[in-house]
Amino acid sequence: MDLIYSIDKKIGEVRTESLDLSVGEIITLHEQSELVIQPDFQRLFRWSYEQRSRLIESLLLELPIPSIFVIEKESGVLELIDGLQRISSLLHFISTNGVPTESAPLMLEGCDLVPELNGLKFDELPLTLRLRLKRTAIRTVIIKRQSSQFLRYEMFKRLNTGGSRLSEQDIRNVNARMMGDIGSNFYNTILNCANTPQFQATTELLPTNALETRQNEELVLRYFAAKNFRYGFKGNVSDWLDNYMEQVLIGGAQLTDNDISTFNEVFSTLADKFGQYAFVKYRNGSPVGGVAPAYFEAVTMGALNSLDQLRAMNPDDARRALASSVESEEFRKVTGPGANSLPKLEKRIQLIQTAFSEL
């Protein structure tokens, strides 16, 4: 009975309404700013022109498509949380406002069931097809504003986890923005830290595709999680970061001015001593490869815990100390397979801290 009560209680915290909105109604709501797509979410519109075109073709052929999900804000405005690719494709094809990332309306291409559609824009379709498309209904699930804020947050995370559409950090960023001022402030802090010259200097070797999936911002989050929520590390980095975000956004564990100033001090020192080689592997004393995320917490927390000593080192001595530590047999034992445990994370940090402290 306790289980049934718990489930029923959670059900009562989520209030939803399902409507069949026509494509024309959805376009109008968006043009009148009554249906909004957050800019950070809009940026994730990644379908190819062929994928967008085939959606239009499917709707014209009256083929079913999945529901979209929106959240009702306190103002009554609806905010899209699932269905970005479909709604953005429709906006690109039909709306005069289109989407911010596109300068011209969509011209259909890659339609294989009705190839005669290829090369046409919305205004070039026969009136019958334009009206058919605008009158097509899309099932829209509205999460009402009376629903629990945490469950709204959790719903977005679950709707957007498991596919290839969004990276884990993309999901975290949009989740944060959904949590009002607290979330927006936290997201902006992470973004600002990732854009500081000293952080960028130490992560210069991140590949372009890593930046596209916001791995630089994820590293900033890892820094604050290692500093403020290390005890929450259970072996899965993604879960650890998600749980830390929930501590901040829901549990009230906000970042402080001291957190930010310390971040800047740590990365200024790391940039000065190591530059782009702060978080790479070493072989025979020389840096090799790109940024190694497994080294990130060890180096940042080791530096944080021995900041005065590290500042006093000249760069050559600091680099020799770091290379010697990460090449040691003791460090190797706490990296690699099976290294994702709190004791091994603590040991990695301690080894780097000792290397910086003993010179």
Rosetta blueprint (number, residue, H / E / L):
1 M L
2 D H
3 L H
4 I H
5 Y H
6 S H
7 I H
8 D H
9 K H
10 K H
11 I H
12 G H
13 E L
14 V L
15 R L
16 T E
17 E E
18 S E
19 L E
20 D E
21 L E
22 S E
23 V H
24 G H
25 E H
26 I H
27 I H
28 T H
29 L H
30 H H
31 E H
32 Q L
33 S L
34 E L
35 L E
36 V E
37 I L
38 Q L
39 P H
40 D H
41 F H
42 Q H
43 R L
44 L L
45 F L
46 R L
47 W L
48 S L
49 Y H
50 E H
51 Q H
52 R H
53 S H
54 R H
55 L H
56 I H
57 E H
58 S H
59 L H
60 L H
61 L L
62 E L
63 L L
64 P L
65 I L
66 P L
67 S L
68 I E
69 F E
70 V E
71 I E
72 E E
73 K L
74 E L
75 S L
76 G L
77 V L
78 L E
79 E E
80 L E
81 I E
82 D E
83 G L
84 L H
85 Q H
86 R H
87 I H
88 S H
89 S H
90 L H
91 L H
92 H H
93 F H
94 I H
95 S L
96 T L
97 N L
98 G L
99 V L
100 P L
101 T L
102 E L
103 S L
104 A L
105 P L
106 L L
107 M L
108 L L
109 E L
110 G L
111 C L
112 D L
113 L L
114 V L
115 P H
116 E H
117 L H
118 N L
119 G L
120 L L
121 K L
122 F H
123 D H
124 E H
125 L L
126 P L
127 L H
128 T H
129 L H
130 R H
131 L H
132 R H
133 L H
134 K H
135 R H
136 T L
137 A E
138 I E
139 R E
140 T E
141 V E
142 I E
143 I E
144 K L
145 R L
146 Q L
147 S L
148 S L
149 Q H
150 F H
151 L H
152 R H
153 Y H
154 E H
155 M H
156 F H
157 K H
158 R H
159 L H
160 N L
161 T L
162 G L
163 G L
164 S L
165 R L
166 L L
167 S L
168 E H
169 Q H
170 D H
171 I H
172 R H
173 N H
174 V H
175 N H
176 A H
177 R H
178 M L
179 M L
180 G H
181 D H
182 I H
183 G H
184 S H
185 N H
186 F H
187 Y H
188 N H
189 T H
190 I H
191 L H
192 N H
193 C H
194 A H
195 N L
196 T L
197 P H
198 Q H
199 F H
200 Q H
201 A H
202 T H
203 T L
204 E L
205 L L
206 L L
207 P L
208 T H
209 N H
210 A H
211 L H
212 E H
213 T L
214 R L
215 Q H
216 N H
217 E H
218 E H
219 L H
220 V H
221 L H
222 R H
223 Y H
224 F H
225 A H
226 A H
227 K H
228 N H
229 F L
230 R H
231 Y H
232 G H
233 F L
234 K L
235 G L
236 N L
237 V H
238 S H
239 D H
240 W H
241 L H
242 D H
243 N H
244 Y H
245 M H
246 E H
247 Q H
248 V H
249 L H
250 I L
251 G L
252 G L
253 A L
254 Q L
255 L L
256 T L
257 D H
258 N H
259 D H
260 I H
261 S H
262 T H
263 F H
264 N H
265 E H
266 V H
267 F H
268 S H
269 T H
270 L H
271 A H
272 D H
273 K H
274 F H
275 G H
276 Q H
277 Y H
278 A L
279 F L
280 V L
281 K E
282 Y E
283 R E
284 N L
285 G L
286 S E
287 P E
288 V E
289 G L
290 G L
291 V L
292 A L
293 P H
294 A H
295 Y H
296 F H
297 E H
298 A H
299 V H
300 T H
301 M H
302 G H
303 A H
304 L H
305 N H
306 S L
307 L H
308 D H
309 Q H
310 L H
311 R H
312 A H
313 M L
314 N L
315 P H
316 D H
317 D H
318 A H
319 R H
320 R H
321 A H
322 L H
323 A H
324 S H
325 S H
326 V H
327 E L
328 S L
329 E H
330 E H
331 F H
332 R H
333 K H
334 V L
335 T L
336 G L
337 P L
338 G L
339 A L
340 N L
341 S L
342 L H
343 P H
344 K H
345 L H
346 E H
347 K H
348 R H
349 I H
350 Q H
351 L H
352 I H
353 Q H
354 T H
355 A H
356 F H
357 S H
358 E L
359 L L
